[in-house]
Amino acid sequence: MRLPGPIAYIVLYIALYAAFGVASPFWPKFFETRALAPEQIGLILSLGLLTRLIFGPLVAILADQFGSWRLVLASCAASAAAAALALIWARPFWLLVLVALMQAAALAPTTSIADALAVSIASPRMAGRPFGYGWVRGSASAAFVAGTLIVGQLIRPDDLTPVIWMNAAFLIAASGATGLVPGVTNRIPLQRSHSSPLVEVKALFRIPQFRSVILVSSLVYGSHATHDAFAVIRWSDAGISASVISVLWSEAVLAEVLVFSLVGPAVLDQFGARWAAVLAAVAGLLRWTVASQTTSVLALSLIQPLHGLTFALLHLACMHIMADVIPRSVAAGAQGLYALGSGLATAALTLLSGSLYASYSGAAFLPMAILCAVALPFAWTGFNDRKARLEAI
């Protein structure tokens, strides 16, 4: 059975991001149930982050070399499911580390390759009809939240095995769903690249728009570091209850879904990627400036929805530019480098945020606002819609 293209992509993204949603928030607690010390849990999580940063772009570039995105994506999802199941029987610390890193390596390129597939189809139309990447990505965000909520009702403090089973099940579903999505080769042949990955990376960075995408996304996405690490701590210390904090956090997620699905595509259609990127940077400047000055619930409730602009709208703008200027033969590698840039920036800024928050408390949000201000001119000059395709690699 062949599903309509947009529906097939929605199924793939729902399965993939539901797998993330049921597991990502609960891995630390799962490792705790394996009698690991906090230092050991921190080591596993940090090594997992490092593994994803390395293997994400590496495997994505190799997927370009093989010229078979769907096969690589299906293999990675299936391998990650097998690694998740192996965690049920892994007990010694060294074995838990090994299996966790195997899953991190397998999961690392999945979102980049999925985006390469979806964005290549989304530009410009599918079967003569508009293809809504925003709807696909919005459904993914909703699936992440739904997965987290559902598994939260099934686990117990001393038993997190439902996390493993649901994570594996959704990853297997994602692996199978790759067979439902249309291949890029159905429309334009995907050329195999005969040059080395290093040559391809250098060639990609010769594209001015691609350099701007990497720089602006690293600055604006990275600016979320202090919020993600210390917002809940700051709000709790200010006397805000857990129930109110959950509502504030949910506001951001809901805004993300709405921007991906409705607002973002309309902004791009009306004003283009340049104005979308500028709006995202301005929203970040406003959001973090206000966050640095107050813990008023009213003020926070007004700025939390700006997450829809600082993340979702900028992501749509980046995807628009990359679909416009990146050849399909290297699109997966480009997506991997895009993820690597923001991942490195976030990791570095999260580390820096610890020192900033310890010294300046809420004022630690101000440097994050400055990062968004720095991104503004690059968003204006680099996010144009002119074609600038890379010569054959």
C-alpha positions as CSV (number, residue, x, y, z in Angstrom):
1,M,0.0,0.0,0.0
2,R,1.3,3.4,-1.0
3,L,0.2,6.3,1.2
4,P,0.0,9.8,-0.2
5,G,3.4,11.5,0.1
6,P,2.5,14.0,2.8
7,I,0.7,11.4,4.9
8,A,3.7,9.0,4.6
9,Y,6.1,11.6,5.8
10,I,3.8,12.5,8.7
11,V,3.7,8.8,9.7
12,L,7.5,8.6,9.6
13,Y,8.0,11.7,11.6
14,I,5.4,10.8,14.2
15,A,7.0,7.4,14.8
16,L,10.5,8.8,14.9
17,Y,9.7,11.7,17.3
18,A,7.4,9.7,19.5
19,A,10.4,7.4,20.0
20,F,12.3,10.4,21.2
21,G,9.5,11.6,23.3
22,V,9.0,8.4,25.3
23,A,12.7,8.1,26.0
24,S,14.7,11.3,26.0
25,P,13.3,12.8,29.2
26,F,13.6,9.5,31.1
27,W,17.0,8.2,30.3
28,P,18.6,9.7,33.4
29,K,16.0,8.1,35.6
30,F,16.3,4.7,33.8
31,F,20.1,4.7,34.4
32,E,19.4,5.5,38.1
33,T,17.2,2.4,38.4
34,R,20.3,0.5,37.2
35,A,22.0,1.6,40.5
36,L,24.3,4.1,38.7
37,A,25.8,7.0,40.6
38,P,25.0,10.6,39.4
39,E,28.6,10.8,38.2
40,Q,28.1,7.7,36.1
41,I,24.8,8.9,34.7
42,G,26.4,12.2,33.8
43,L,29.3,10.4,32.0
44,I,26.9,8.3,30.0
45,L,24.8,11.3,28.9
46,S,27.8,13.4,28.0
47,L,29.4,10.6,26.0
48,G,26.1,10.1,24.3
49,L,26.0,13.8,23.3
50,L,29.6,13.6,22.0
51,T,28.8,10.4,20.0
52,R,25.7,12.1,18.4
53,L,27.8,15.1,17.4
54,I,30.4,12.9,15.7
55,F,28.2,10.3,14.1
56,G,25.3,12.6,13.0
57,P,27.1,14.4,10.2
58,L,29.5,11.5,9.5
59,V,26.7,9.0,8.7
60,A,24.7,11.6,6.9
61,I,27.6,12.3,4.6
62,L,28.1,8.6,4.0
63,A,24.4,8.3,3.2
64,D,25.1,10.8,0.4
65,Q,28.0,8.7,-0.8
66,F,25.8,5.5,-0.9
67,G,23.0,7.4,-2.6
68,S,20.3,5.6,-0.6
69,W,18.8,7.8,2.2
70,R,15.9,5.6,2.9
71,L,17.9,2.5,3.4
72,V,20.4,4.2,5.7
73,L,17.6,5.8,7.7
74,A,15.7,2.5,8.1
75,S,19.0,0.7,9.1
76,C,19.8,3.4,11.7
77,A,16.3,3.3,13.2
78,A,16.3,-0.5,13.4
79,S,19.8,-0.6,14.9
80,A,18.7,2.0,17.5
81,A,15.7,-0.2,18.4
82,A,17.9,-3.2,18.9
83,A,20.2,-1.2,21.1
84,A,17.2,0.0,23.2
85,L,16.1,-3.6,23.7
86,A,19.6,-4.6,24.7
87,L,19.5,-2.1,27.6
88,I,16.9,-4.4,29.3
89,W,19.6,-7.0,29.9
90,A,22.6,-4.7,30.2
91,R,23.6,-4.5,33.9
92,P,27.4,-3.8,34.3
93,F,28.3,-0.1,34.0
94,W,30.7,-0.7,31.1
95,L,28.0,-2.6,29.2
96,L,25.4,0.1,29.8
97,V,27.8,2.7,28.4
98,L,28.6,0.6,25.4
99,V,24.9,-0.1,24.5
100,A,23.9,3.5,25.2
101,L,26.6,4.8,22.9
102,M,25.6,2.3,20.2
103,Q,22.1,3.7,20.3
104,A,23.3,7.3,20.3
105,A,25.4,6.6,17.2
106,A,22.5,4.9,15.4
107,L,20.0,7.7,16.3
108,A,22.4,10.6,15.5
109,P,21.8,10.8,11.7
110,T,18.1,9.9,11.7
111,T,16.6,13.4,11.9
112,S,19.1,14.8,9.4
113,I,18.4,12.2,6.8
114,A,14.6,12.4,7.4
115,D,14.8,16.2,6.9
116,A,17.0,15.7,3.8
117,L,14.3,13.4,2.3
118,A,11.4,15.7,3.3
119,V,13.0,19.0,2.3
120,S,14.1,17.5,-1.1
121,I,10.5,16.5,-1.8
122,A,9.1,19.8,-0.4
123,S,11.0,21.9,-2.9
124,P,9.1,23.1,-4.7
125,R,6.0,20.8,-5.0
126,M,5.0,17.2,-4.9
127,A,2.8,15.8,-7.7
128,G,1.9,19.4,-8.7
129,R,0.6,20.2,-5.2
130,P,2.3,22.1,-2.3
131,F,4.0,19.9,0.2
132,G,3.7,21.2,3.7
133,Y,7.0,20.4,5.5
134,G,5.8,22.6,8.3
135,W,2.8,20.3,8.9
136,V,5.1,17.3,8.9
137,R,7.5,18.8,11.4
138,G,4.6,20.1,13.5
139,S,3.2,16.6,13.8
140,A,6.6,15.5,15.0
141,S,6.7,18.0,17.8
142,A,3.2,17.0,18.8
143,A,4.2,13.3,18.7
144,F,7.1,14.0,21.0
145,V,4.9,15.6,23.6
146,A,2.2,12.9,23.3
147,G,4.9,10.2,23.7
148,T,6.2,11.8,26.8
149,L,2.7,12.1,28.3
150,I,1.7,8.6,27.5
151,V,4.8,6.8,28.8
152,G,4.6,9.0,31.9
153,Q,1.4,7.2,32.8
154,L,2.9,3.8,32.4
155,I,6.2,3.9,34.3
156,R,6.8,3.6,38.0
157,P,9.7,5.0,40.0
158,D,11.3,1.6,40.2
159,D,10.3,0.3,36.8
160,L,11.1,2.2,33.6
161,T,11.0,-0.8,31.2
162,P,7.9,0.7,29.4
163,V,10.3,3.4,28.2
164,I,12.5,0.7,26.5
165,W,9.6,-1.2,24.9
166,M,7.9,1.9,23.6
167,N,11.1,3.5,22.4
168,A,12.0,0.3,20.5
169,A,8.4,-0.1,19.1
170,F,8.3,3.4,17.7
171,L,11.8,3.1,16.2
172,I,10.8,-0.2,14.5
173,A,7.7,1.6,13.2
174,A,9.9,4.4,11.9
175,S,12.2,1.9,10.2
176,G,9.2,0.4,8.5
177,A,7.7,3.8,7.6
178,T,10.7,4.6,5.5
179,G,9.4,2.2,2.9
180,L,6.2,4.3,2.7
181,V,7.8,7.6,1.8
182,P,8.5,8.5,-1.8
183,G,12.1,8.2,-2.7
184,V,13.9,11.2,-4.1
185,T,14.9,9.1,-7.1
186,N,11.2,9.0,-8.1
187,R,11.5,12.6,-9.3
188,I,15.1,13.5,-9.9
189,P,17.9,11.0,-9.8
190,L,20.1,11.2,-6.8
191,Q,23.6,11.4,-8.1
192,R,26.2,9.4,-6.3
193,S,29.2,11.5,-5.3
194,H,32.6,10.3,-6.2
195,S,34.6,12.8,-4.2
196,S,35.7,12.4,-0.7
197,P,33.5,13.5,2.2
198,L,36.1,16.2,3.1
199,V,35.9,17.6,-0.4
200,E,32.1,17.7,-0.1
201,V,32.2,19.5,3.2
202,K,34.6,22.1,1.9
203,A,32.4,22.6,-1.2
204,L,29.3,23.0,1.0
205,F,30.9,25.8,3.0
206,R,31.7,27.6,-0.2
207,I,28.0,28.4,-0.5
208,P,27.4,31.7,1.2
209,Q,23.8,31.0,2.1
210,F,24.8,27.7,3.7
211,R,27.4,29.4,5.9
212,S,24.8,31.9,7.0
213,V,22.4,29.1,7.9
214,I,25.0,27.4,10.0
215,L,26.0,30.7,11.7
216,V,22.6,32.0,12.4
217,S,21.1,28.7,13.6
218,S,24.1,28.1,15.9
219,L,23.7,31.6,17.4
220,V,19.9,31.5,17.8
221,Y,19.5,27.8,18.7
222,G,22.5,28.1,21.0
223,S,20.9,31.0,22.8
224,H,18.4,28.6,24.3
225,A,21.1,27.0,26.4
226,T,20.6,29.1,29.6
227,H,16.8,28.7,29.3
228,D,16.9,24.9,28.8
229,A,19.4,24.4,31.7
230,F,18.3,26.9,34.3
231,A,14.8,28.3,33.5
232,V,13.0,25.8,35.7
233,I,15.5,26.3,38.5
234,R,15.1,30.1,38.3
235,W,11.3,29.9,38.2
236,S,11.2,27.4,41.1
237,D,13.5,29.6,43.2
238,A,11.2,32.5,42.5
239,G,8.3,30.5,44.1
240,I,6.5,29.5,40.9
241,S,4.7,26.1,41.5
242,A,5.5,23.0,39.5
243,S,2.0,23.1,37.9
244,V,2.5,26.6,36.6
245,I,6.0,25.7,35.3
246,S,4.5,22.9,33.4
247,V,2.0,25.2,31.8
248,L,4.7,27.7,30.9
249,W,6.7,24.9,29.3
250,S,3.7,23.6,27.5
251,E,3.1,27.1,26.0
252,A,6.4,26.9,24.3
253,V,5.7,23.5,22.8
254,L,2.2,24.4,21.7
255,A,3.6,27.5,20.0
256,E,6.2,25.4,18.3
257,V,3.5,23.1,16.9
258,L,1.4,26.1,15.7
259,V,4.3,27.8,14.0
260,F,5.4,24.7,12.3
261,S,1.9,23.9,11.1
262,L,0.3,27.2,10.4
263,V,2.1,30.5,11.2
264,G,5.5,29.6,9.8
265,P,4.5,28.5,6.3
266,A,2.3,31.6,6.0
267,V,5.2,33.9,7.0
268,L,7.5,32.2,4.5
269,D,5.0,32.5,1.7
270,Q,4.3,36.1,2.4
271,F,7.7,37.5,3.4
272,G,10.4,34.9,2.5
273,A,13.2,33.2,4.5
274,R,15.1,36.4,5.1
275,W,12.3,38.1,7.1
276,A,11.5,34.8,8.8
277,A,15.1,34.5,10.1
278,V,15.2,38.2,11.1
279,L,11.9,37.8,13.0
280,A,13.3,34.7,14.8
281,A,16.4,36.6,15.9
282,V,14.4,39.6,17.1
283,A,12.1,37.3,19.0
284,G,15.2,35.7,20.7
285,L,16.5,39.2,21.6
286,L,13.2,40.1,23.1
287,R,12.6,36.8,24.8
288,W,16.0,36.5,26.6
289,T,16.0,40.2,27.6
290,V,12.7,39.9,29.3
291,A,13.7,36.6,30.9
292,S,16.8,38.3,32.4
293,Q,14.7,41.0,34.1
294,T,11.7,39.2,35.6
295,T,10.2,36.0,36.9
296,S,6.7,37.4,36.7
297,V,4.3,34.7,35.6
298,L,2.4,37.1,33.4
299,A,5.6,38.2,31.7
300,L,6.8,34.7,31.3
301,S,3.5,33.6,29.9
302,L,3.8,36.3,27.2
303,I,7.4,35.4,26.1
304,Q,7.2,31.6,26.3
305,P,5.2,31.4,23.0
306,L,8.1,33.2,21.3
307,H,9.7,29.7,21.2
308,G,7.6,29.2,18.2
309,L,9.7,31.9,16.4
310,T,13.1,31.3,18.0
311,F,13.0,27.6,17.1
312,A,10.3,26.6,14.7
313,L,10.2,29.6,12.4
314,L,14.0,29.7,12.1
315,H,14.1,26.0,11.4
316,L,11.6,26.4,8.6
317,A,13.6,29.3,7.2
318,C,16.8,27.2,7.3
319,M,15.1,24.3,5.5
320,H,13.8,26.7,2.9
321,I,17.3,28.0,2.1
322,M,18.9,24.6,2.2
323,A,16.2,23.2,-0.2
324,D,17.0,26.2,-2.5
325,V,20.8,26.0,-2.6
326,I,21.9,22.5,-1.6
327,P,22.2,19.9,-4.4
328,R,20.3,16.7,-3.5
329,S,23.4,14.6,-3.9
330,V,24.8,16.2,-0.7
331,A,21.6,17.2,1.1
332,A,21.9,14.6,3.9
333,G,25.5,15.7,4.7
334,A,24.4,19.3,4.7
335,Q,21.6,18.5,7.2
336,G,24.1,16.7,9.3
337,L,26.4,19.7,9.4
338,Y,23.5,21.9,10.2
339,A,22.7,19.8,13.2
340,L,26.3,19.6,14.2
341,G,26.7,23.4,14.2
342,S,23.8,24.0,16.5
343,G,24.7,21.0,18.7
344,L,28.3,22.2,19.3
345,A,27.1,25.7,20.0
346,T,24.4,24.5,22.5
347,A,26.9,22.2,24.2
348,A,29.5,25.0,24.6
349,L,26.9,27.5,25.7
350,T,25.3,25.1,28.2
351,L,28.7,24.7,29.8
352,L,29.2,28.5,29.8
353,S,25.7,29.0,31.2
354,G,26.6,27.1,34.4
355,S,29.3,29.7,35.3
356,L,27.2,32.6,34.2
357,Y,24.1,31.5,36.2
358,A,26.2,30.8,39.2
359,S,27.7,34.3,39.1
360,Y,24.8,36.4,37.8
361,S,21.6,34.4,38.2
362,G,18.9,35.8,35.9
363,A,21.3,38.2,34.2
364,A,22.9,35.1,32.6
365,F,20.1,35.4,30.0
366,L,21.5,38.7,28.7
367,P,24.4,37.1,26.8
368,M,21.9,34.9,25.1
369,A,20.0,38.0,23.9
370,I,23.3,39.4,22.6
371,L,23.8,36.3,20.6
372,C,20.5,36.8,18.8
373,A,21.5,40.5,18.2
374,V,24.7,39.3,16.6
375,A,22.7,36.9,14.4
376,L,20.5,39.7,13.0
377,P,22.8,41.1,10.3
378,F,23.8,37.6,9.1
379,A,20.1,36.7,8.9
380,W,19.4,39.7,6.8
381,T,22.3,39.3,4.4
382,G,22.6,35.6,4.2
383,F,18.9,34.3,4.1
384,N,18.1,35.4,0.6
385,D,16.0,33.3,-1.8
386,R,18.4,33.5,-4.8
387,K,19.5,30.2,-6.3
388,A,23.2,29.5,-5.6
389,R,23.5,25.9,-6.4
390,L,26.8,24.1,-5.8
391,E,28.6,22.9,-8.8
392,A,28.8,19.2,-9.3
393,I,31.0,17.6,-6.6
